[in-house]
């Protein structure tokens, strides 16, 4: 991948992170489900951080034409997976049933996140610099975690009883 292709890829990533953040904020405002609101806001915050790091990288790369040494390219890990825990749901989400708009939003969001994970993994695989690889790998893994959390939330909203049965992991021990 040459420098111009890298800059073009970063432009695409910046646009994606911006549009995804706007999508999540809009659905956080719209949903009446407390869990959905928190989940959409958490992912929107993650997307903003991705945007900020990518913007720093883009500006430094454009001026120096190489992977920058001075940009702190650490991205915090997402907390979205922790939102969907049995204890938290019992405590904070007394009405788990999502409406059709929540489910449609989650379906669209899972497509965003799957494409994002694939995009960043493709960038990771196309570069040779270890710092570049590590950065894009981290973004790919976070997008994948968003995807998995959204699929989990979708399952919860569609069938909370089955979701709780699966996640509580009850078993008989014969005692």
C-alpha positions as CSV (number, residue, x, y, z in Angstrom):
1,X,0.0,0.0,0.0
2,X,1.5,3.3,-1.0
3,X,1.2,6.6,0.9
4,X,-1.7,7.9,-1.3
5,X,-3.6,4.7,-0.7
6,X,-3.0,5.0,3.0
7,X,-4.3,8.6,3.0
8,X,-7.3,7.6,1.0
9,X,-8.0,4.8,3.4
10,X,-7.8,7.1,6.3
11,X,-10.2,9.5,4.6
12,X,-12.7,6.6,4.2
13,X,-12.2,5.7,7.8
14,X,-12.8,9.3,9.0
15,X,-16.0,9.5,7.0
16,X,-17.2,6.1,8.3
17,X,-16.5,7.0,11.9
18,X,-18.4,10.3,11.6
19,X,-21.5,8.8,10.0
20,X,-21.6,5.9,12.4
21,X,-21.3,8.2,15.4
22,X,-24.2,10.3,14.1
23,X,-26.2,7.2,13.6
24,X,-25.6,6.0,17.1
25,X,-26.4,9.4,18.7
26,X,-29.6,9.6,16.7
27,X,-30.7,6.2,17.9
28,X,-29.7,6.9,21.5
29,X,-32.0,10.0,21.4
30,X,-34.8,8.0,19.8
31,X,-35.0,4.8,21.8
32,X,-37.0,4.5,24.9
33,X,-35.1,1.4,26.1
34,X,-32.5,2.4,28.8
35,X,-30.1,-0.4,27.8
36,X,-30.4,0.6,24.1
37,X,-29.7,4.3,25.0
38,X,-26.6,3.4,27.0
39,X,-25.3,1.0,24.4
40,X,-25.8,3.5,21.5
41,X,-24.1,6.2,23.5
42,X,-21.2,4.0,24.5
43,X,-20.5,3.0,20.9
44,X,-20.9,6.7,19.8
45,X,-18.2,7.6,22.3
46,X,-16.0,4.8,20.9
47,X,-16.5,6.1,17.3
48,X,-15.6,9.6,18.4
49,X,-12.4,8.4,19.9
50,X,-11.6,6.4,16.8
51,X,-12.3,9.6,14.7
52,X,-10.0,11.7,16.8
53,X,-7.1,9.2,16.7
54,X,-7.5,8.7,12.9
55,X,-7.7,12.5,12.4
56,X,-4.4,12.9,14.3
57,X,-2.8,10.2,12.3
58,X,-4.1,11.6,9.0
59,X,-2.7,15.1,9.7
60,X,0.7,13.8,10.8
61,X,0.9,11.3,7.9
62,X,-0.1,14.0,5.4
63,X,2.6,16.4,6.6
64,X,5.4,13.8,7.0
65,X,4.4,11.2,4.4
66,X,5.2,8.4,6.9
67,X,3.8,6.7,10.0
68,X,4.2,9.4,12.7
69,X,6.4,8.8,15.7
70,X,4.9,11.5,17.9
71,X,1.2,10.8,17.7
72,X,-0.2,8.9,20.8
73,X,-2.1,6.3,18.9
74,X,-3.5,4.4,21.9
75,X,-7.3,3.7,21.6
76,X,-9.2,2.7,24.7
77,X,-10.9,-0.6,24.6
78,X,-14.7,-0.5,24.4
79,X,-16.9,-1.1,27.4
80,X,-20.0,-1.9,25.4
81,X,-19.9,-5.6,26.1
82,X,-20.2,-4.9,29.8
83,X,-23.6,-3.2,29.3
84,X,-25.2,-6.5,28.6
85,X,-24.8,-8.4,31.8
86,X,-27.5,-10.3,33.7
87,X,-27.0,-8.3,36.9
88,X,-27.1,-5.0,35.0
89,X,-30.2,-5.9,33.0
90,X,-32.1,-7.0,36.1
91,X,-31.1,-3.7,37.9
92,X,-31.4,-1.2,35.0
93,X,-33.7,-2.6,32.2
94,X,-37.0,-3.5,33.7
95,X,-38.7,-3.5,30.2
96,X,-36.3,-5.4,27.9
97,X,-38.6,-5.6,24.9
98,X,-37.2,-3.5,22.1
99,X,-39.4,-1.9,19.5
100,X,-39.1,-2.5,15.7
101,X,-37.0,0.7,15.3
102,X,-34.5,-0.5,17.9
103,X,-34.2,-3.8,16.2
104,X,-33.8,-2.2,12.8
105,X,-31.2,0.2,14.2
106,X,-29.2,-2.8,15.6
107,X,-29.4,-4.6,12.3
108,X,-28.0,-1.6,10.5
109,X,-25.4,-1.1,13.2
110,X,-24.2,-4.7,13.0
111,X,-23.6,-4.2,9.2
112,X,-21.6,-1.0,10.0
113,X,-19.5,-2.8,12.5
114,X,-18.9,-5.9,10.4
115,X,-17.8,-3.7,7.5
116,X,-15.6,-1.6,9.9
117,X,-13.9,-4.7,11.3
118,X,-13.3,-6.0,7.8
119,X,-12.0,-2.6,6.6
120,X,-9.5,-2.2,9.5
121,X,-8.4,-5.8,9.2
122,X,-7.7,-5.2,5.5
123,X,-5.6,-2.1,6.3
124,X,-3.8,-4.2,9.0
125,X,-3.0,-6.9,6.4
126,X,-1.9,-4.4,3.7
127,X,0.8,-2.7,5.7
128,X,4.2,-3.9,7.0
129,X,5.1,-1.4,9.7
130,X,4.5,-3.2,13.1
131,X,3.0,0.0,14.7
132,X,0.6,0.4,11.8
133,X,-0.4,-3.2,12.0
134,X,-1.0,-3.0,15.7
135,X,-3.1,0.1,15.4
136,X,-5.3,-1.2,12.7
137,X,-5.6,-4.5,14.4
138,X,-6.8,-2.8,17.6
139,X,-9.5,-0.9,15.6
140,X,-10.5,-4.1,13.8
141,X,-10.9,-5.9,17.2
142,X,-12.9,-3.1,18.7
143,X,-15.3,-3.0,15.7
144,X,-15.6,-6.8,16.0
145,X,-16.5,-6.4,19.7
146,X,-19.1,-3.8,18.8
147,X,-20.5,-6.2,16.3
148,X,-20.7,-9.1,18.8
149,X,-22.3,-6.9,21.5
150,X,-24.9,-5.6,19.0
151,X,-25.7,-9.2,18.0
152,X,-26.1,-10.0,21.7
153,X,-28.3,-7.0,22.3
154,X,-30.4,-8.0,19.2
155,X,-30.9,-11.5,20.7
156,X,-31.8,-10.0,24.1
157,X,-34.4,-7.7,22.6
158,X,-36.0,-10.4,20.4
159,X,-36.2,-13.0,23.1
160,X,-35.1,-11.9,26.6
161,X,-36.1,-15.2,28.3
162,X,-33.9,-17.3,26.0
163,X,-31.1,-14.8,26.2
164,X,-31.2,-14.9,30.1
165,X,-31.4,-18.7,30.1
166,X,-28.3,-18.8,27.8
167,X,-26.2,-16.2,29.7
168,X,-27.0,-17.3,33.2
169,X,-25.5,-20.8,32.4
170,X,-27.6,-22.7,34.9
171,X,-26.7,-26.3,35.2
172,X,-27.6,-29.3,37.4
173,X,-24.6,-30.6,39.3
174,X,-26.2,-33.6,40.8
175,X,-25.8,-32.5,44.4
